[in-house]
């Protein structure tokens, strides 16, 4: 099946936070949508591979931090391409605990605290229907769209994302070079060999040896 038509669907970027065995856990999702208005319900899509799904089931509650265009790309790299089973994703960033769950607070336009109501199996993912128990504005930041993430930040979808495609192509100007991070898919335009050895991927933080020249 050709999936190019799916690329026109609109998404945002969100950090989902919960507690796993008493410790902070979280991941990036791009599918959060409101289902009802009165006594509001939302729905999120979560990969079955994510530790955060286990955390939500343990906690019975989760947070949704709405990311903005001012969000540090390193936050996206950490929450999108690393596992809460191996690293503390909340270390070194501004966050707080509210209603028993962690919230990313870095340049966000708002956040939600939710309690799961129901789950629906979606093969590789789980759809979680949840009641919103708290919703707050945090500032005038513009919410980040998935299009902005791809076109401006030049990030790619992690393998656990519902929008992941192994056939993503790299568009570049004639005669220019492009290097792709083999961890997170970030595209570097130019000659990466001219960067110092201390250069790190702005998304996932790996060194420049992970960047491969695109043919």
C-alpha positions in Angstrom: 0.0 0.0 0.0 1.3 3.5 -0.9 1.1 5.6 2.3 1.9 9.0 0.8 -1.7 10.1 1.3 -1.4 9.6 5.0 1.4 12.2 5.2 -1.2 14.9 4.8 -2.9 14.1 8.1 -2.2 16.6 10.8 -0.6 15.9 14.2 1.0 17.6 17.1 3.8 16.6 19.5 3.2 15.8 23.1 5.1 14.3 26.1 3.1 11.7 28.0 4.3 11.4 31.6 3.5 8.8 34.3 5.2 6.8 37.1 6.8 3.4 36.5 7.7 1.6 39.7 7.7 4.9 41.5 10.1 6.7 39.1 9.3 9.2 36.4 8.7 7.9 32.9 7.6 9.5 29.7 7.6 9.4 25.9 6.7 11.4 22.9 3.4 10.8 21.0 1.9 12.6 18.1 -1.7 11.5 18.5 -3.8 13.2 21.1 -7.3 14.4 20.3 -10.3 15.6 22.1 -13.4 13.2 22.0 -16.0 15.0 24.0 -16.5 18.6 25.4 -18.6 18.3 28.5 -16.7 16.4 31.2 -14.1 16.0 28.5 -12.5 12.8 27.2 -9.4 12.6 25.1 -7.8 9.7 23.2 -4.1 9.0 22.8 -2.2 6.4 20.8 0.6 4.6 22.5 3.0 2.0 21.2 2.9 -1.4 23.0 6.7 -1.2 23.2 6.8 2.0 25.3 7.6 1.7 29.0 5.2 4.7 29.4 2.3 2.4 28.6 3.2 0.1 31.5 3.6 3.3 33.7 0.1 4.5 32.8 -1.4 1.1 33.7 0.5 1.2 37.0 -0.3 4.7 37.9 -3.9 5.0 36.6 -3.1 8.5 35.6 -0.9 10.4 33.1 0.1 13.9 32.0 0.1 15.4 28.6 2.6 18.2 28.1 1.8 20.1 24.8 5.1 20.9 23.1 5.7 24.2 21.4 7.9 25.6 18.6 10.2 26.9 21.3 10.7 23.4 22.8 14.4 22.4 22.9 14.9 19.7 20.2 17.0 17.8 22.8 13.8 17.1 24.8 12.2 15.6 21.7 15.3 13.5 21.1 15.3 12.2 24.7 11.7 11.5 25.1 11.3 10.2 21.5 14.4 8.1 21.0 15.4 6.8 24.4 13.7 4.4 26.9 12.5 5.2 30.4 13.7 1.8 31.3 17.3 2.9 30.8 17.5 6.6 31.4 15.9 9.3 33.6 14.4 11.5 30.8 13.4 14.2 33.3 16.9 14.8 34.5 18.3 18.3 33.6 15.0 19.8 32.3 12.3 21.9 34.0 9.5 19.7 35.2 7.1 19.3 38.2 5.0 16.6 39.7 1.2 17.2 39.8 -1.5 14.8 40.8 1.1 12.1 41.2 2.5 12.3 37.7 5.5 14.2 36.1 4.9 17.1 33.8 7.5 18.6 31.3 7.2 22.4 31.8 9.8 23.6 29.3 8.2 26.3 27.0 4.8 24.6 26.9 1.5 26.3 25.9 -0.5 24.0 28.2 -0.9 20.6 29.9 -3.5 18.0 30.8 -3.8 15.5 33.6 -5.9 12.5 32.6 -7.2 9.2 34.0 -7.7 6.2 31.6 -11.3 5.1 31.1 -10.8 2.4 28.5 -8.3 0.8 26.2 -8.7 -0.5 22.6 -6.1 -2.8 21.0 -4.8 -1.4 17.7 -2.3 -4.1 16.7 1.1 -2.4 17.3 -0.5 0.3 19.4 -3.1 0.9 22.1 -5.7 3.6 22.0 -6.3 5.0 25.5 -9.6 6.8 26.1 -9.1 9.1 29.2 -10.9 11.6 31.3 -9.4 15.0 31.7 -9.2 15.9 35.3 -7.1 19.0 35.0 -6.3 21.3 32.0 -4.2 24.5 32.3 -2.7 27.1 30.0 1.0 27.9 30.6 1.8 30.7 28.1 1.5 32.1 24.6 3.8 29.6 23.0 2.7 28.3 19.6 2.0 24.5 19.7 4.4 22.5 17.6 2.8 20.6 14.7 4.3 17.5 13.3 4.9 19.3 10.0 7.0 21.9 11.9 9.0 19.1 13.5 9.7 17.6 10.1 10.3 20.7 8.0 12.0 23.1 10.5 13.7 20.8 13.1 14.2 18.1 10.4 13.4 15.3 12.8 12.0 11.9 11.8 9.5 9.6 13.4 10.8 7.0 15.8 10.0 3.4 15.1 7.3 3.3 17.8 5.4 6.2 16.2 2.2 5.4 14.3 3.5 7.6 11.5 6.9 5.8 11.2 8.0 4.9 7.7 11.2 3.1 6.7 11.0 4.6 3.3 11.4 8.3 4.2 13.4 10.0 1.6 15.8 13.0 2.0 15.2 16.1 -0.1 18.2 18.3 -0.7 19.5 21.0 -3.1 21.4 19.8 -6.1 25.1 19.4 -5.3 24.7 19.7 -1.6 25.4 17.0 1.0 23.1 15.5 3.5 23.9 13.3 6.5 21.3 11.3 8.4 21.6 10.3 12.1 21.2 6.6 12.3 19.6 6.8 15.7 16.9 9.5 15.4 16.9 10.4 11.7 18.0 14.0 12.1 19.2 15.4 8.8 22.4 17.5 8.7 22.8 19.7 5.6 26.4 20.4 4.6 29.7 18.7 5.3 29.7 17.2 8.7 33.4 16.4 8.5 34.0 20.1 9.1 32.3 19.9 12.5 34.5 19.4 15.5 34.7 15.9 17.1 32.7 17.3 20.0 29.6 17.8 17.7 26.5 16.1 18.9 23.2 15.4 17.2 20.8 18.2 18.3 18.0 15.7 18.7 19.3 12.6 20.3 22.8 13.7 21.4 24.9 11.0 19.7 28.3 11.9 18.2 28.9 12.6 14.6 30.1 9.1 13.8 26.4 8.2 13.7 25.8 10.5 10.7 25.7 8.7 7.4 26.1 10.4 4.0 22.9 10.1 1.9 23.3 8.9 -1.7 
